[in-house]
Amino acid sequence: MIPPFVPAALPAALYSLASCAVQPEIRLRSSTPAPQNPPAVSSALAPGVRPIEVWAWAMFDFANSGYTTVVITAVFSAYFVSVVAANAAWATLAWTLSLAVSYALVMLTGPLVGAYADVHAAKKRLLLATTAGCVLATAALVFVGRGDLALAIVLIVISNYCFGMGENLIAAFLPEIASGESIGKVSAWGWSLGYLGGLLSLGLCLVYVNWATGRGVATEAAVPPTMLITAVLFALASLPTFLLLKERAQPQAGHGHAVDDTLGRLRETLGRARRFADLWRFLGCIVFYQAGIQAVISLAAIYAEQAMGFSTKETLFLLLVTNITGSVGALIFGQVQDRIGHKATLAMTLVLWIGTILLLWWAEGAAVFWIGANLVGICLGASQSAGRALVGYLSPERHVGEFFGLWGLAVKLSSIVGPVTYGLVSWLSGGDHRLAILMTGTFFIVGLALLLTINVQRGRAAAMAYDGGDPAG
């Protein structure tokens, strides 16, 4: 199977697009099992790269996971709706539009920043700038209280934009530190540390909230300091990256039109992708089912508190457990995927998603909702890994990096469409979150319908024919 990562030859400008996806509020890792006899760590690294550098690179994933886990998914999202916006009917829409603005900015500027990083060998400098921006904006959320809507929106747009740009930039280091055949393996090390980072951030925030409320502090007052906890952990855990990871790229002479070249490559990629009908159709499928996934990720805590009446502590614990369930789901369905194929696995998980959305909509008590929330964790790991693998399977090897760039753009687009649709429904319905989650299920239905029109064997044959190989290979 073609590994779902970008080859070393791809420049940061396009490589950054391949890393646009996700989000990782519940961090989703590669489900590909490790070989029974793994080679030594050094054999997975590019020449001249020390193991400690790879650890330093992976620590950035550990560091930034807390931001999406705590700020976007588990804590600040619900605080924004219930406290900052005082449960106004438009509160959820305001939250989703704030995220949409930041994602749109990443989509628009990501290729340009990547081109600049390529030409000036500036990945590490830009990574430091975006990390500082995210850390400072996250820390400043400690000052956001009831009614501070404008301040909250500005800080969320800044922090989430900086987070997204940092994701692109750190991913562009991967081809420099990993050997070509081990990019997937090295990437998985970072994703694994990301799980731990998200769990640690969420756990520390839960401990603090329990401690503060146990001493008589109101929950509303206990939430803002968790933003400071998250920011400090991000800053400290990212230090190894900036102290130990080397910038190996060299400034490029004679590339004064790097931005124009980048946009030209994007146009060529879009035109080339249309030649592969099944892959092109699958990219459309991704936009729809990922819109549902991104809505669930971005609105999980809001739904738990607004529709189910969960407290902040209950929501934190729920998402802590769901984070673990997500990793288990990815592992289990990774084994199933190897046996029954990518399309069948993805179809099965989309059906499970539809059932899970119905369960969440129907749930009245905590027990049923807990079951639904843990099914979300299982669905997340399974659908993400299967979808990513299918993109690689349908892509010609010579252009796999470009097509994963389109995959990243599709997921970023879905990050706008899904949450904003949920926000619009909740606003137009006067705050009916159950109707909003039910409407989210339509994204999975459309995605499943599009998936069923895809002929994987035909798409694979087209990719192999383009490469001049054997479709069965």
Stockholm file with secondary structure:
# STOCKHOLM 1.0

chainA/1-473         MIPPFVPAALPAALYSLASCAVQPEIRLRSSTPAPQNPPAVSSALAPGVRPIEVWAWAMFDFANSGYTTVVITAVFSAYFVSVVAANAAWATLAWTLSLAVSYALVMLTGPLVGAYADVHAAKKRLLLATTAGCVLATAALVFVGRGDLALAIVLIVISNYCFGMGENLIAAFLPEIASGESIGKVSAWGWSLGYLGGLLSLGLCLVYVNWATGRGVATEAAVPPTMLITAVLFALASLPTFLLLKERAQPQAGHGHAVDDTLGRLRETLGRARRFADLWRFLGCIVFYQAGIQAVISLAAIYAEQAMGFSTKETLFLLLVTNITGSVGALIFGQVQDRIGHKATLAMTLVLWIGTILLLWWAEGAAVFWIGANLVGICLGASQSAGRALVGYLSPERHVGEFFGLWGLAVKLSSIVGPVTYGLVSWLSGGDHRLAILMTGTFFIVGLALLLTINVQRGRAAAMAYDGGDPAG
#=GR chainA/1-473 SS CCCSSCCTTSCHHHHHHHTCCCCTTSCCCCCCCCCSSCCCGGGGBCTTCCHHHHHHHHHHHHHHHHIIIIIIIISHHHHIIIIISTTCTTHHHHHHHHHHHHHHHHHHHHHHHHHHHHHHTCHHHHHHHHHHHHHHHHHHGGGCCTTCHHHHHHHHHHHHHHHHHHHHHHHTTHHHHBCGGGHHHHHHHHHHHHHHHHHHHHHHHHHHHHHHHHTTCCHHHHSHHHHHHHHHHHHHHTHHHHHHCCCCCCCCTTCTTHHHHHHHHHHHHHHHHTTSHHHHHHHHHHHHHHHHHHHHHHHHHHHHHHTSCCCHHHHHHHHHHHHHHHHHHHHHHHHHHHHHCHHHHHHHHHHHHHHHHHHHHHCCSHHHHHHHHHHHHHHHHHHHHHHHHHHHHHSCGGGHHHHHHHHHHHHHHHHHHHHHHHHHHHHHTTSCHHHHHHHHHHHHHHHHHHHTTCCHHHHHHHHHHHHTSCTTC
#=GC SS_cons         CCCSSCCTTSCHHHHHHHTCCCCTTSCCCCCCCCCSSCCCGGGGBCTTCCHHHHHHHHHHHHHHHHIIIIIIIISHHHHIIIIISTTCTTHHHHHHHHHHHHHHHHHHHHHHHHHHHHHHTCHHHHHHHHHHHHHHHHHHGGGCCTTCHHHHHHHHHHHHHHHHHHHHHHHTTHHHHBCGGGHHHHHHHHHHHHHHHHHHHHHHHHHHHHHHHHTTCCHHHHSHHHHHHHHHHHHHHTHHHHHHCCCCCCCCTTCTTHHHHHHHHHHHHHHHHTTSHHHHHHHHHHHHHHHHHHHHHHHHHHHHHHTSCCCHHHHHHHHHHHHHHHHHHHHHHHHHHHHHCHHHHHHHHHHHHHHHHHHHHHCCSHHHHHHHHHHHHHHHHHHHHHHHHHHHHHSCGGGHHHHHHHHHHHHHHHHHHHHHHHHHHHHHTTSCHHHHHHHHHHHHHHHHHHHTTCCHHHHHHHHHHHHTSCTTC
//
